[in-house]
Amino acid sequence: MKCLFLLTCLWPMVIGGLVTKTNKLTFDGRIIGGNETTITKYGYQISIQADYNHVCGGAILSEHWILTAAHCVFRGGEYQVRSGSTWKDFSGELHDVVETIVHPNYDKAAETDCDVAVLRVAQPIILDGSSRRKIQLTEIGQDMPAGSLATVTGWGLINQQGDAPQKLHVVQIPVVDRETCVQIYKNINETISDNMFCAGVPEGGKDSCMGDSGGPLVDEKEILHGIVSWGIGCGRPGFPGIYTRVDSEEIRNFIKISTGI
């Protein structure tokens, strides 16, 4: 309880109306304050591409299935998945997406709640246990404790000036306790549903950013707990990032029913 209380006290409360919805960066995630890494360390990470251009991240569930955010793909179109590459624009292998399943309760107006989708690729991803490996999912009710460190990877912007890296980046951020998360966003008239959770540091400077959306948030055992979803800016003080909560019954059951995983 003491750790949770201290974490709550560290987060500054935000005055209502300080940030409006027009300032909310809800799409395409981000890695702010992280470091370059290689795909052999995070082989479950893939790049989702539209017309062979990176748009979002995702995670390998199996040889045929990819997990990502609904807001990355709900508009339709032709998508590809690049697997096994540290670089977003070359190397590795490209796989055509032949089926896209978006959560039926995804809020297309707000583009936040039930922000999850699965993609099926035509050509199987050859899993090698290194640069291409499937991720293990958490189960219902098995969330990450507040204060525990989570790892987020992606090719998103590395600052709010719009600089995008070619190489994969990684950042570690703590999970924020739910009461604090809900209150921070309530102060600016945003709702944190049971299908969401927060992660980030109070002082800002570490976060996901545009281009990371749909990517995985994992624990120290590489179990996937979150999907990069939305936030207020990138790495802004007082605003932790929002992630789709995979251990929620609504989200986990959707994945299992859609993919069998």
ROZANU-185586 format. One record per atom (N, C-alpha, C, O): residue in three letters; y, x, z. Coordinates in steps of 0.05 Angstrom, whole numbers, padded with zeros to 5 digits, always signed. Each point is the difference from the previous one (the first is absolute). Layout:
REM ROZANU-185586
ALAYXZ/...
//
This chain:
REM ROZANU-185586
MET-00024+00017+00000/MET+00024-00017+00000/MET+00025+00017+00000/MET+00020-00007-00013/LYS-00021+00030+00027/LYS+00024+00017+00002/LYS+00007+00010-00028/LYS+00024+00001-00007/CYS-00044+00008-00008/CYS+00005+00011-00027/CYS+00012-00022-00017/CYS+00019+00005-00016/LEU-00029-00029+00018/LEU+00010-00022-00017/LEU+00029-00006+00008/LEU+00017-00005-00017/PHE-00011+00005+00043/PHE+00027-00005+00009/PHE+00019+00021-00009/PHE+00022-00006-00009/LEU-00030+00031+00011/LEU+00018+00022-00010/LEU+00005-00002-00030/LEU+00022+00004-00009/LEU-00043-00011-00006/LEU+00003-00003-00028/LEU+00020-00023-00006/LEU+00017+00003-00018/THR-00020-00025+00032/THR+00019-00022-00004/THR+00028+00008+00006/THR+00019-00007-00014/CYS-00015+00022+00036/CYS+00027+00008+00007/CYS+00012+00019-00019/CYS+00025+00001-00004/LEU-00041+00015-00009/LEU+00010+00020-00019/LEU+00011-00013-00025/LEU+00019+00011-00013/TRP-00030-00034+00005/TRP+00010-00013-00025/TRP+00026-00014+00005/TRP+00001-00018+00018/PRO+00020+00025-00032/PRO+00026-00014+00003/PRO-00002-00029-00010/PRO-00012-00004-00021/MET+00024-00014+00035/MET+00001-00028-00009/MET+00021-00002-00022/MET+00022+00011+00003/VAL-00027-00027-00023/VAL+00018-00002-00023/VAL+00016-00026+00002/VAL-00012-00021+00006/ILE+00037+00022-00011/ILE+00017-00023+00001/ILE-00006-00018-00023/ILE-00002+00009-00023/GLY-00002-00035+00028/GLY-00006-00019-00021/GLY+00020+00001-00022/GLY+00024+00000+00005/GLY-00034-00001-00030/GLY+00018+00000-00023/GLY+00008+00028-00010/GLY+00013+00002-00020/LEU-00021+00019+00035/LEU+00008+00027-00008/LEU-00011+00007-00028/LEU+00013+00012-00016/VAL-00038-00021+00011/VAL-00012+00005-00026/VAL-00009-00027-00012/VAL-00013-00016+00014/THR+00022+00011-00038/THR-00007-00026-00013/THR-00025+00004-00017/THR-00009+00022-00005/LYS-00001-00045-00006/LYS-00023+00002-00017/LYS+00005+00015-00026/LYS-00018+00011-00012/THR+00044-00010+00004/THR+00006+00015-00024/THR-00003+00030+00004/THR-00002+00015-00019/ASN+00001-00006+00044/ASN-00004+00028+00006/ASN-00029+00007+00004/ASN-00008+00023+00002/LYS-00009-00044-00001/LYS-00028+00005+00007/LYS-00016+00012-00024/LYS-00001-00013-00021/LEU-00010+00036+00025/LEU-00016+00012-00021/LEU-00029-00008+00004/LEU-00014+00012+00016/THR+00006-00033-00030/THR-00026-00011+00005/THR-00022+00010-00018/THR-00023-00005+00004/PHE+00031+00020-00025/PHE-00020+00007-00020/PHE-00005+00030-00001/PHE+00018+00017+00005/ASP-00042-00010-00012/ASP-00008+00026-00009/ASP+00001+00022+00021/ASP+00002+00024-00007/GLY-00003-00030+00033/GLY-00004+00018+00022/GLY+00015+00026-00001/GLY+00020+00003-00015/ARG-00028+00018+00031/ARG+00015+00025+00002/ARG-00011+00021+00019/ARG-00012-00007+00020/ILE+00016+00033-00026/ILE-00007+00022+00019/ILE+00026+00015+00005/ILE+00009+00016-00017/ILE+00002-00019+00040/ILE+00025+00014+00008/ILE-00008+00018+00024/ILE-00014-00008+00018/GLY+00023+00033-00019/GLY-00004+00018+00022/GLY-00028+00011+00001/GLY-00009+00010+00021/GLY-00006-00011-00043/GLY-00027+00010-00001/GLY-00003+00027-00013/GLY+00020+00014-00004/ASN-00044-00007-00004/ASN-00005+00025-00013/ASN-00019-00003-00024/ASN-00015-00020-00001/GLU+00016+00039-00017/GLU-00019+00000-00022/GLU-00028+00004+00010/GLU-00004+00013+00020/THR-00015-00025-00034/THR-00028+00003+00007/THR-00016-00001-00025/THR+00011+00000-00022/THR-00038+00000+00024/THR-00017+00000-00023/THR-00020-00024+00002/THR-00005-00010+00021/ILE-00004+00002-00044/ILE-00018-00023-00001/ILE-00027+00005+00013/ILE-00013-00018+00009/THR+00005+00044-00007/THR-00026+00006+00013/THR+00001-00007+00030/THR-00020-00004+00012/LYS+00044+00003-00001/LYS+00003-00007+00028/LYS+00001-00030+00004/LYS-00008-00010+00021/TYR+00016-00004-00041/TYR+00003-00030+00002/TYR-00011-00013-00026/TYR+00015-00014-00014/GLY-00040+00019+00009/GLY-00012-00008-00025/GLY-00003-00030-00004/GLY-00006-00009-00022/TYR+00011-00006+00043/TYR+00000-00030-00003/TYR+00025-00011-00013/TYR+00001-00023-00008/GLN+00020+00040+00007/GLN+00026-00008-00011/GLN-00001-00001-00031/GLN-00011+00018-00013/ILE+00022-00039+00001/ILE+00002-00002-00029/ILE+00029-00008-00007/ILE+00015-00010+00017/SER-00009+00013-00043/SER+00026-00009-00011/SER-00005-00024-00017/SER-00017+00000-00018/ILE+00031-00022+00023/ILE-00001-00023-00018/ILE+00023+00003-00020/ILE+00023+00005+00007/GLN-00030-00009-00032/GLN+00018+00005-00022/GLN+00003-00024-00018/GLN-00019-00015-00005/ALA+00043+00011-00004/ALA+00006-00021-00020/ALA+00009+00014-00025/ALA+00020+00014+00000/ASP-00034-00018-00022/ASP+00006+00014-00025/ASP+00001+00030+00005/ASP+00017+00014-00011/TYR-00036-00005+00028/TYR-00004+00029+00005/TYR+00023+00013+00016/TYR+00004+00024-00001/ASN+00011-00041+00015/ASN+00021+00010+00018/ASN-00006-00009+00028/ASN-00007-00023+00005/HIS+00010+00042+00014/HIS-00006-00007+00028/HIS+00018-00022+00011/HIS+00025+00002-00003/VAL-00037-00022+00015/VAL+00016-00021+00013/VAL-00006-00003+00029/VAL+00018-00008+00016/CYS-00043+00013-00008/CYS-00008-00005+00028/CYS-00024+00018+00007/CYS-00012+00013-00017/GLY+00006-00013+00043/GLY-00024+00014+00009/GLY-00022-00020+00005/GLY+00003-00024-00003/GLY-00026+00034+00010/GLY-00023-00017+00007/GLY-00022+00018+00012/GLY+00003+00024+00002/ALA-00025-00037+00006/ALA-00022+00014+00012/ALA-00026-00008-00012/ALA-00004-00024-00007/ILE-00015+00043+00004/ILE-00026-00006-00012/ILE-00018-00013+00021/ILE-00004+00011+00022/LEU-00005-00035-00028/LEU-00019-00014+00017/LEU-00029+00005-00009/LEU-00018+00002+00017/SER+00014+00002-00043/SER-00027+00005-00011/SER+00004+00010-00028/SER+00022+00005-00009/GLU-00044-00001-00005/GLU+00001+00009-00028/GLU+00016-00018-00018/GLU+00011+00008-00020/HIS-00009-00034+00027/HIS+00013-00020-00017/HIS+00024-00013+00012/HIS+00015-00013-00014/TRP-00010+00016+00040/TRP+00021-00015+00013/TRP+00022+00017+00013/TRP-00006+00021+00012/ILE+00031-00030-00016/ILE+00023+00013+00011/ILE+00015-00019+00018/ILE+00003-00024-00007/LEU+00008+00033+00029/LEU+00016-00016+00018/LEU+00029+00008-00003/LEU+00007+00024-00001/THR+00011-00044-00001/THR+00029+00006-00003/THR+00016-00023+00012/THR-00011-00018+00013/ALA+00037+00018-00018/ALA+00018-00022+00009/ALA+00003-00020-00022/ALA+00001+00006-00023/ALA+00001-00032+00031/ALA+00003-00021-00019/ALA+00026+00003-00016/ALA+00000-00006-00024/HIS+00021+00015+00037/HIS+00026+00001-00015/HIS+00000+00020-00022/HIS+00017+00000-00017/CYS-00037+00018+00017/CYS-00002+00020-00022/CYS-00010-00013-00026/CYS+00006+00010-00021/VAL-00022-00031+00023/VAL-00015-00009-00023/VAL+00002-00030-00005/VAL-00011-00009-00020/PHE+00023-00007+00037/PHE-00002-00029-00003/PHE+00014-00011-00025/PHE-00006-00022-00008/ARG+00024+00037-00004/ARG+00014-00009-00024/ARG-00018+00002-00025/ARG+00008-00011-00021/GLY-00031+00023+00023/GLY-00018+00002-00022/GLY+00007+00025-00018/GLY+00018+00016+00008/GLY-00031-00014-00030/GLY+00004+00023-00018/GLY-00025+00017-00001/GLY-00020-00006+00013/GLU+00021+00028-00028/GLU-00022+00018-00003/GLU+00004+00024+00019/GLU+00021+00013-00001/TYR-00041-00007+00016/TYR+00002+00022+00020/TYR-00023+00020-00005/TYR-00021-00007-00010/GLN+00027+00031+00019/GLN-00020+00021+00000/GLN-00001+00013+00028/GLN+00020-00002+00015/VAL-00042+00015-00008/VAL-00002+00014+00025/VAL-00006+00029-00007/VAL-00018+00007-00015/ARG+00034+00011+00027/ARG-00005+00029-00003/ARG-00013+00010+00026/ARG+00011-00002+00021/SER-00035+00013-00024/SER-00015+00009+00024/SER-00004+00031-00002/SER+00000+00011-00022/GLY-00004+00001+00045/GLY-00008+00028+00000/GLY+00022+00020-00008/GLY-00007+00022-00008/SER+00032-00030+00011/SER+00022+00019-00007/SER+00021+00002+00021/SER+00008-00020+00013/THR+00001+00045-00008/THR+00022+00005+00018/THR+00026-00009-00012/THR+00019-00007+00014/TRP-00018+00006-00041/TRP+00024-00006-00015/TRP-00002-00029-00010/TRP-00021-00010-00008/LYS+00044-00004+00009/LYS-00001-00028-00008/LYS+00000-00005-00030/LYS-00009-00021-00009/ASP+00018+00040-00007/ASP+00003-00004-00029/ASP-00020+00014-00017/ASP-00001-00004-00024/PHE-00016+00021+00035/PHE-00020+00013-00016/PHE-00023+00009+00017/PHE+00001-00001+00025/SER-00022+00011-00038/SER-00025+00009+00013/SER-00016-00024+00011/SER+00009-00023-00002/GLY-00032+00029+00013/GLY-00017-00022+00010/GLY-00011-00017-00023/GLY-00003+00009-00023/GLU-00004-00034+00029/GLU-00011-00018-00019/GLU+00015-00027+00001/GLU+00009-00009+00021/LEU-00005-00003-00045/LEU+00012-00026-00001/LEU-00021-00022-00004/LEU-00019+00004-00015/HIS+00022-00026+00029/HIS-00018-00022-00001/HIS+00015-00026-00005/HIS+00020-00005+00013/ASP-00028-00010-00033/ASP+00013-00026-00006/ASP-00007-00021+00021/ASP-00023-00002+00008/VAL+00043-00013+00001/VAL-00004-00022+00018/VAL-00007-00025-00016/VAL+00015-00008-00018/VAL-00038-00004+00025/VAL-00009-00024-00015/VAL+00002-00025+00016/VAL-00004-00022-00011/GLU+00009+00024+00037/GLU+00002-00024+00017/GLU+00019+00006+00023/GLU-00002+00020+00013/THR+00020-00039-00008/THR+00019+00002+00022/THR-00002-00025+00017/THR+00003-00022-00010/ILE-00008+00026+00036/ILE-00003-00023+00018/ILE+00021+00003+00022/ILE-00001+00019+00016/VAL+00021-00037-00016/VAL+00021-00001+00020/VAL-00007-00020+00022/VAL-00011-00021-00006/HIS+00018+00028+00030/HIS-00006-00019+00023/HIS+00012-00027-00007/HIS+00023-00002-00007/PRO-00039-00020+00010/PRO+00010-00026-00007/PRO+00024-00010+00016/PRO+00015-00017-00009/ASN-00011+00029+00033/ASN+00023-00008+00016/ASN+00023+00020-00001/ASN+00018-00001+00016/TYR-00019+00018-00036/TYR+00022+00019-00003/TYR+00026-00015-00005/TYR+00001-00018-00017/ASP+00019+00025+00032/ASP+00026-00013-00001/ASP+00016+00012-00023/ASP+00013+00021+00003/LYS-00013-00034-00027/LYS+00013+00011-00023/LYS+00030-00002+00001/LYS+00014+00014-00015/ALA-00004-00031+00033/ALA+00029-00002+00003/ALA+00011+00023+00016/ALA+00019+00014-00008/ALA-00030-00011+00032/ALA+00009+00022+00017/ALA-00013+00027-00007/ALA+00012+00021+00005/GLU-00035-00023-00018/GLU-00016+00024-00008/GLU-00006+00018+00024/GLU+00002+00025-00002/THR-00010-00037+00024/THR-00006+00016+00024/THR-00027-00008+00012/THR-00017+00017+00004/ASP+00013-00043+00003/ASP-00024-00007+00015/ASP-00024-00001-00018/ASP+00001-00006-00024/CYS-00024+00013+00036/CYS-00026+00002-00015/CYS+00003+00019-00024/CYS-00009-00007-00022/ASP+00022+00029+00026/ASP+00007+00019-00022/ASP-00024+00018-00005/ASP-00001+00023+00008/VAL-00020-00034-00021/VAL-00024+00014-00006/VAL-00012-00009-00026/VAL+00001-00024-00006/ALA-00013+00042-00009/ALA-00014-00007-00024/ALA-00022+00021-00004/ALA+00000+00022+00010/VAL-00020-00030-00026/VAL-00022+00018-00008/VAL-00002+00001-00030/VAL+00005-00020-00013/LEU-00011+00043+00002/LEU-00002+00004-00028/LEU-00028+00010-00007/LEU-00012+00016+00014/ARG+00001-00026-00036/ARG-00026+00009-00010/ARG+00004+00016-00025/ARG+00013-00009-00019/VAL-00024+00033+00018/VAL+00003+00018-00023/VAL-00025-00003-00018/VAL-00022-00005+00009/ALA+00027+00009-00035/ALA-00022-00003-00020/ALA-00020+00023+00003/ALA-00024-00004+00002/GLN+00034+00029-00003/GLN-00017+00023+00002/GLN-00003+00008+00029/GLN+00020+00002+00014/PRO-00045+00002-00005/PRO-00003+00007+00029/PRO+00013+00026+00006/PRO-00001+00019-00016/ILE+00012-00017+00040/ILE+00011+00024+00010/ILE-00023+00017+00011/ILE-00015-00008+00017/ILE+00012+00032-00028/ILE-00022+00018+00008/ILE+00008+00013+00027/ILE+00017+00018+00000/LEU-00029-00028+00021/LEU+00007+00011+00027/LEU-00013+00027+00004/LEU-00025+00003-00004/ASP+00041+00016+00012/ASP-00011+00028+00004/ASP+00002+00009+00029/ASP-00007+00023+00006/GLY+00017-00041+00012/GLY+00003+00008+00028/GLY+00023+00017+00006/GLY+00004+00008+00023/SER+00013-00001-00043/SER+00022+00018+00004/SER+00026-00013-00012/SER+00014-00013+00014/SER-00010+00018-00040/SER+00025-00010-00012/SER-00003-00030-00008/SER+00020-00013-00007/ARG-00044+00002+00009/ARG-00005-00028-00004/ARG-00020-00010+00020/ARG-00024+00006-00002/ARG+00034-00020+00022/ARG-00018-00010+00021/ARG+00010-00027+00010/ARG+00024-00005+00001/LYS-00043-00011+00007/LYS+00008-00027+00009/LYS+00009+00001+00029/LYS-00008+00017+00016/ILE+00026-00036-00009/ILE+00011-00001+00027/ILE-00016-00021+00016/ILE-00010-00019-00011/GLN+00008+00024+00037/GLN-00012-00019+00018/GLN+00022-00018+00010/GLN+00021+00009+00008/LEU-00027-00036-00007/LEU+00020-00019+00010/LEU-00005-00006+00029/LEU-00023+00000+00010/THR+00044-00006+00005/THR-00002-00010+00027/THR-00012-00028-00001/THR-00001-00013-00021/GLU-00008+00003+00044/GLU-00011-00027+00001/GLU+00019-00018+00016/GLU+00019+00009+00012/ILE-00025-00035-00012/ILE+00018-00020+00012/ILE+00004+00007+00030/ILE-00019+00004+00015/GLY+00045-00004-00008/GLY+00007+00005+00028/GLY+00000+00029+00009/GLY+00006+00006+00023/GLN-00014+00012-00041/GLN+00000+00029+00008/GLN+00025+00014-00011/GLN-00001+00015-00019/ASP+00023-00021+00033/ASP+00026+00011-00009/ASP+00004+00028+00013/ASP-00014+00008+00018/MET+00035+00006-00028/MET+00007+00025+00012/MET+00018-00004+00024/MET+00019-00017-00002/PRO-00024+00030+00024/PRO+00017-00004+00024/PRO+00028+00010-00005/PRO+00005+00019-00016/ALA+00014-00032+00029/ALA+00028+00009-00002/ALA+00002+00029+00009/ALA-00012+00008+00020/GLY+00028+00008-00034/GLY+00003+00028+00006/GLY-00019+00019-00014/GLY+00005+00024-00001/SER-00027-00035-00009/SER-00019+00018-00014/SER+00011+00008-00027/SER+00014-00015-00013/LEU-00021+00039+00004/LEU+00010+00011-00024/LEU-00015-00010-00024/LEU-00025+00000-00001/ALA+00040-00009-00019/ALA-00012-00009-00026/ALA+00008+00019-00022/ALA+00022+00012+00001/THR-00038-00010-00021/THR+00005+00017-00023/THR+00005-00018-00025/THR-00016-00018-00006/VAL+00038+00023-00008/VAL+00007-00015-00024/VAL+00003+00020-00023/VAL+00013+00021+00004/THR-00024-00027-00027/THR+00002+00017-00024/THR+00011-00015-00024/THR-00002-00024-00001/GLY+00014+00039-00017/GLY+00010-00013-00025/GLY+00018+00018-00016/GLY+00006+00023+00007/TRP+00003-00034-00030/TRP+00017+00014-00018/TRP+00028-00013+00000/TRP+00015+00003-00020/GLY-00008-00016+00041/GLY+00026-00014+00001/GLY+00024+00019+00003/GLY-00004+00024+00003/LEU+00027-00036-00004/LEU+00025+00015+00003/LEU-00001+00017+00026/LEU-00010-00009+00020/ILE+00021+00033-00022/ILE+00001+00017+00024/ILE+00027+00000+00013/ILE+00004+00013+00021/ASN+00015-00029-00032/ASN+00026-00005+00013/ASN+00012-00025-00012/ASN-00010-00010-00021/GLN+00031+00000+00033/GLN+00012-00025-00010/GLN+00018+00005-00024/GLN+00012-00019-00011/GLN-00009+00044+00003/GLN+00016+00006-00024/GLN-00017-00003-00026/GLN+00011+00001-00022/GLY-00037-00006+00025/GLY-00016-00007-00023/GLY-00017+00023-00011/GLY-00010-00003-00022/ASP+00007+00024+00037/ASP-00017+00022-00009/ASP-00029-00007+00003/ASP-00009-00005+00023/ALA-00006+00006-00045/ALA-00028-00007+00001/ALA-00017+00025-00006/ALA+00006+00014-00019/PRO-00027-00009+00035/PRO-00016+00024-00004/PRO-00022-00004-00021/PRO-00009-00023-00004/GLN+00000+00044-00008/GLN-00024-00001-00017/GLN-00025+00003+00018/GLN-00021-00013-00006/LYS+00023+00028+00027/LYS-00024+00006+00017/LYS-00002-00020+00023/LYS+00021-00010+00010/LEU-00045+00005-00002/LEU-00005-00018+00023/LEU+00013+00010+00025/LEU+00000+00024+00006/HIS+00011-00042+00010/HIS+00012+00006+00026/HIS-00014-00014+00022/HIS-00013-00021-00004/VAL+00016+00031+00028/VAL-00012-00011+00024/VAL+00020+00000+00023/VAL+00016+00019+00003/VAL-00017-00039+00014/VAL+00016+00000+00024/VAL-00016-00013+00023/VAL-00017-00018-00005/GLN+00023+00027+00029/GLN-00013-00013+00024/GLN+00021-00014+00016/GLN+00022+00011+00006/ILE-00028-00036+00002/ILE+00019-00017+00015/ILE-00015-00015+00021/ILE-00024-00007-00004/PRO+00037+00000+00027/PRO-00014-00015+00020/PRO+00001-00030-00005/PRO+00019-00010-00012/VAL-00039-00004+00021/VAL+00000-00029-00001/VAL+00019-00010+00022/VAL+00000+00009+00022/VAL+00016-00029-00029/VAL+00019-00012+00019/VAL-00012-00025+00013/VAL-00013-00015-00014/ASP+00017+00012+00040/ASP-00011-00023+00013/ASP+00011-00026-00011/ASP+00023-00001-00009/ARG-00040-00020+00008/ARG+00007-00024-00014/ARG+00025-00014+00010/ARG+00016-00010-00016/GLU-00013+00009+00043/GLU+00024-00014+00011/GLU+00026+00013-00010/GLU+00018-00014-00007/THR-00018+00040+00006/THR+00024+00014-00009/THR+00004-00005-00030/THR+00023-00006-00009/CYS-00044+00008-00006/CYS+00001-00005-00029/CYS+00012-00028-00006/CYS+00018-00003-00017/VAL-00029-00017+00030/VAL+00009-00028-00005/VAL+00029-00003+00007/VAL+00015-00013-00014/GLN-00006+00025+00037/GLN+00027-00003+00009/GLN+00020+00013-00019/GLN+00021-00011-00006/ILE-00028+00035-00003/ILE+00018+00015-00018/ILE+00006-00017-00025/ILE+00023-00002-00008/TYR-00043-00010-00004/TYR+00004-00015-00024/TYR+00010-00028+00005/TYR+00013-00012-00018/LYS-00019+00001+00041/LYS+00011-00026+00007/LYS+00031+00002+00002/LYS+00014-00020-00007/ASN-00004+00043+00016/ASN+00029+00003+00002/ASN+00014-00001-00027/ASN+00025-00004-00001/ILE-00039+00008-00021/ILE+00012-00002-00026/ILE-00013-00023-00016/ILE+00000+00000-00025/ASN-00011-00019+00040/ASN-00011-00025-00012/ASN-00023+00005-00019/ASN-00003-00014-00020/GLU-00013+00034+00026/GLU-00025+00005-00015/GLU-00024-00005+00019/GLU+00001+00006+00024/THR-00022-00017-00036/THR-00024-00007+00016/THR-00022+00020-00004/THR-00007+00007-00023/ILE-00004+00002+00045/ILE-00024+00017-00001/ILE-00024-00018+00006/ILE-00004-00009+00023/SER-00012+00003-00043/SER-00022-00019+00003/SER-00024+00015+00013/SER+00001+00024+00005/ASP-00022-00040+00001/ASP-00024+00012+00011/ASP-00015+00018-00020/ASP-00018+00015+00007/ASN+00027-00015-00032/ASN-00012+00016-00021/ASN+00016+00026-00005/ASN-00005+00014-00020/MET+00023-00007+00038/MET+00017+00023-00003/MET+00000+00016+00026/MET-00005-00010+00022/PHE+00011+00036-00024/PHE+00006+00017+00023/PHE+00020+00021-00008/PHE+00005+00005-00024/CYS+00007+00008+00044/CYS+00021+00020-00005/CYS-00011+00028+00007/CYS-00017+00004+00017/ALA+00028+00016-00032/ALA-00005+00028+00007/ALA+00025+00016-00008/ALA+00012-00005-00021/GLY-00005+00025+00037/GLY+00023+00016-00006/GLY+00011+00013+00025/GLY-00011-00005+00022/VAL+00032+00021-00025/VAL+00012+00014+00023/VAL+00028-00012+00005/VAL+00014-00006-00020/PRO-00006+00003+00045/PRO+00026-00013+00006/PRO+00024+00013-00013/PRO+00018-00013-00009/GLU-00019+00040+00007/GLU+00023+00015-00011/GLU+00000-00001-00030/GLU+00019+00011-00012/GLY-00039-00022-00001/GLY-00001+00000-00029/GLY-00008+00027-00011/GLY-00007+00018+00014/GLY+00009-00016-00041/GLY-00006+00025-00013/GLY-00028+00004-00009/GLY-00006+00019-00014/LYS-00012-00037+00024/LYS-00028+00001-00009/LYS-00009-00028-00007/LYS+00002-00018+00016/ASP-00011+00014-00041/ASP-00007-00027-00008/ASP-00013+00002-00028/ASP-00002+00021-00012/SER-00008-00045+00003/SER-00008-00003-00027/SER+00024-00009-00016/SER+00020-00009+00012/CYS-00020+00011-00039/CYS+00023-00008-00016/CYS-00008-00010-00028/CYS-00024-00001-00005/MET+00043-00007-00012/MET-00007-00011-00026/MET-00020+00018-00015/MET+00005+00023-00004/GLY-00026-00035-00005/GLY-00021+00015-00014/GLY-00025+00003+00017/GLY-00022+00007-00011/ASP+00024-00012+00037/ASP-00023+00002+00018/ASP-00014-00027+00005/ASP-00023+00000+00010/SER+00037-00022-00016/SER-00011-00026+00006/SER-00029-00003-00009/SER-00008+00011-00021/GLY-00007-00025+00037/GLY-00029-00004-00007/GLY-00017+00023+00010/GLY-00025-00003+00000/GLY+00037+00025+00008/GLY-00015+00023+00009/GLY-00012-00004+00028/GLY+00008-00019+00015/PRO-00026+00036-00006/PRO-00014-00003+00025/PRO+00014+00012+00024/PRO+00013+00021-00002/LEU-00016-00034+00024/LEU+00007+00011+00027/LEU-00026+00002+00015/LEU-00014-00020+00003/VAL+00007+00045+00006/VAL-00026+00004+00012/VAL+00003+00013+00028/VAL+00021+00011+00006/ASP-00043-00014+00010/ASP+00000+00013+00026/ASP-00012+00028-00002/ASP-00005+00010-00022/GLU+00001+00003+00045/GLU-00009+00027+00001/GLU-00029+00003-00011/GLU-00008+00022-00007/LYS-00007-00044+00006/LYS-00027+00001-00011/LYS-00001-00009-00029/LYS-00021-00004-00012/GLU+00045+00002-00001/GLU+00002-00009-00027/GLU-00011-00029-00004/GLU-00012-00006-00020/ILE+00017-00011+00039/ILE-00005-00028-00002/ILE+00026-00014-00008/ILE+00020+00004+00013/LEU-00021-00020-00034/LEU+00024-00013-00010/LEU+00007-00024+00017/LEU-00016-00018+00003/HIS+00041+00018+00007/HIS+00010-00022+00017/HIS+00023-00015-00013/HIS+00005-00023+00006/GLY+00009+00037-00024/GLY+00025-00013-00011/GLY+00004+00006-00029/GLY-00011+00019-00011/ILE+00027-00036-00002/ILE+00008+00003-00028/ILE+00030+00001+00000/ILE+00013-00018+00011/VAL-00001+00038-00024/VAL+00029+00002-00002/VAL+00011-00025-00012/VAL-00008-00007-00022/SER+00027-00006+00036/SER+00009-00026-00009/SER+00030-00001-00005/SER+00009-00001-00022/TRP+00007+00001+00044/TRP+00029-00003-00004/TRP+00015+00012+00024/TRP-00012+00009+00019/GLY+00039-00009-00021/GLY+00016+00011+00022/GLY+00029-00002-00007/GLY+00008-00009-00021/ILE+00009+00017+00040/ILE+00029+00001-00004/ILE+00007+00028-00006/ILE+00002+00017+00018/GLY+00004-00011-00044/GLY+00005+00027-00008/GLY-00024+00018+00003/GLY-00023-00010+00003/CYS+00027+00036-00003/CYS-00021+00020+00002/CYS+00007+00019+00023/CYS+00019+00015-00003/GLY-00034-00016+00024/GLY+00004+00019+00022/GLY+00026-00004+00015/GLY+00011+00018+00011/ARG-00001-00043-00011/ARG+00025-00006+00014/ARG-00005-00002+00030/ARG-00019-00012+00009/PRO+00037+00023+00007/PRO-00002-00002+00029/PRO-00001-00030+00009/PRO+00015-00016-00010/GLY-00034+00010+00028/GLY-00001-00027+00011/GLY-00016-00019-00016/GLY-00004-00023+00009/PHE-00006+00031-00032/PHE-00016-00019-00017/PHE-00026+00013-00008/PHE-00002+00013-00020/PRO-00019-00018+00035/PRO-00027+00010-00008/PRO-00009-00014-00025/PRO+00008-00023-00005/GLY-00026+00036-00010/GLY-00011-00013-00024/GLY-00020-00021+00007/GLY-00011-00001+00021/ILE+00008-00018-00040/ILE-00019-00022+00004/ILE-00025+00004-00017/ILE+00003+00007-00024/TYR-00026-00012+00035/TYR-00026+00004-00013/TYR-00017-00025+00002/TYR+00001-00014+00021/THR-00015+00008-00042/THR-00019-00022+00001/THR-00023+00008+00020/THR-00011+00022-00002/ARG+00005-00041+00019/ARG-00019+00005+00022/ARG-00028-00007-00009/ARG-00007-00023-00001/VAL-00009+00043-00005/VAL-00027-00004-00011/VAL-00019-00012+00020/VAL-00019-00013-00008/ASP+00024+00017+00034/ASP-00019-00011+00020/ASP+00006-00029+00006/ASP-00015-00012+00016/SER+00036+00000-00028/SER+00004-00029+00004/SER-00022-00015-00014/SER-00010+00008-00021/GLU+00002-00030+00033/GLU-00022-00016-00011/GLU+00005-00009-00029/GLU-00018+00001-00017/GLU+00043-00009+00012/GLU+00007-00011-00026/GLU-00002+00022-00021/GLU-00009-00005-00023/ILE+00018+00029+00029/ILE+00000+00022-00019/ILE-00028+00011-00004/ILE-00010+00004-00023/ARG-00004+00002+00045/ARG-00027+00012-00002/ARG-00019-00018-00014/ARG-00017+00009-00015/ASN+00018-00035+00021/ASN-00019-00019-00013/ASN+00005-00002-00030/ASN-00018-00002-00016/PHE+00044+00003+00008/PHE+00007+00000-00028/PHE-00013+00023-00015/PHE-00012-00003-00021/ILE+00014+00027+00033/ILE-00012+00024-00013/ILE-00030-00003-00002/ILE-00012+00006-00021/LYS-00001-00015+00042/LYS-00029-00002+00000/LYS-00010-00021-00019/LYS-00019+00004-00015/ILE+00033-00027+00014/ILE-00009-00022-00018/ILE+00005+00009-00029/ILE-00017-00006-00018/SER+00038+00020+00012/SER+00007+00008-00027/SER-00018+00023-00011/SER-00006+00000-00024/THR-00001+00018+00042/THR-00014+00025-00009/THR-00027+00004+00011/THR-00016+00015-00010/GLY+00009-00030+00032/GLY-00025+00005+00014/GLY+00001+00023+00019/GLY-00020+00008+00011/ILE+00044+00004-00007/ILE+00003+00024+00016/ILE+00013-00007+00027/ILE+00005+00018+00016/
//
